Amino acid sequence: MGSGPGRSGQEPPAEARKGRSVFYQGTVAPKSKNRTSSALRPPRTKGGRRPPVKVKSGRDIPVLPIAVLGILVVLAIGLIAYVVYNNRPTPPPQTVAGIPCDQLEHTQVHYHVAVQIMYQGNVVDLPANVGISGDPAAPSCYYWLHVHPANNNVIHIESPATQTFTLGQFFSVWNAWSRAQGLPAQPLNATHVSTFTLTPDQTLVVYIDLQDGKGPQAYTGDPNSIVLRAHEVITLEISPPTVSPPPSFTFSSGL
């Protein structure tokens, strides 16, 4: 029969063995790679599972103390802001008609004028504390023209120097004080006296009594221009009814 390699026990030629050797070397390389990768794997536990991989981390940050500290800082800032806001100096009321509001009452010039507003034949009292700002028990300031509750319908004129004051200036102070209290405006003109509005059939009659023995005298000019004088009695009468002469006024002892 033939002499091919499958039929004879003879060794193949050297060149054939060399080629076969190269083939074996190529098949061995993956086995070495598998051994390397398996050597890097962590060992299995008894149950056949690999232990969890531990991830390294930096030093743990104490979150709770930092959060508490942050809250305390915010609260401290809020408290400081609240104290500063509530203790800020309160600006004094604005000057009205050239009359400021001072912290103390002045004694250099001090006199009194009575004002009577008559409506439907009756005297309507001026509100107490007109021109006195703040808590009546501890006022923050006094306008130079103001009213003390102990003296009904009496304007106290208390200024640091001699100056001419008018009834119109007092009404301006009264109006500013009233609006600051959230109360209605207090005008004085041909159709308004304080909160009273004159109807077409009503008129404003003005009397001035200088306490000089002549009694009340009718005044026909602008009531805003009436100059305030010591112990003067000014009557603003909304007529009708007409009350003539107007009620007399007696100043309390010490005024």
RARACOR-V929116 format. One record per backbone hydrogen bond with DSSP energy under -0.5 kcal/mol. NH is the residue of the N-H (numbers start at 1). CO is the residue of the C=O. If there is no record, write none. Layout:
nh=<NH NH>
co=<CO CO>
//
This chain:
nh=<7 8 17 18 19 20 21 22 23 24 25 26 27 28 29 32 33 34 35 36 37 38 39 40 41 45 48 51 56 63 66 67 68 69 70 71 72 73 74 75 76 77 78 79 80 81 82 83 84 85 86 87 88 96 99 100 102 102 109 111 113 114 115 116 117 117 118 118 119 119 120 122 124 125 129 130 132 133 133 135 138 139 140 141 142 143 144 146 146 147 151 152 154 155 155 156 156 157 157 158 158 159 167 168 170 171 172 173 174 175 176 177 178 179 180 181 182 183 187 189 193 194 196 198 198 202 203 205 205 206 207 208 209 210 217 219 225 226 228 231 232 232 233 234 234 235 236 237 237 238 238 239 239 243 244 255>
co=<4 4 13 14 15 16 17 18 19 20 21 22 23 24 25 28 29 30 31 32 33 34 35 36 37 49 45 43 54 61 62 63 64 65 66 67 68 69 70 71 72 73 74 75 76 77 78 79 80 81 82 83 85 99 96 98 100 142 159 157 155 232 153 234 115 124 116 236 117 122 238 119 117 123 147 127 129 131 141 138 135 136 133 133 102 131 100 144 156 130 148 150 151 113 153 146 154 111 155 144 156 109 226 224 166 167 168 169 170 171 172 173 174 175 176 177 179 178 194 192 196 187 193 191 196 199 239 203 237 219 235 217 233 208 208 206 222 223 165 112 112 229 209 114 232 207 116 205 235 118 236 203 237 241 242 252>
//
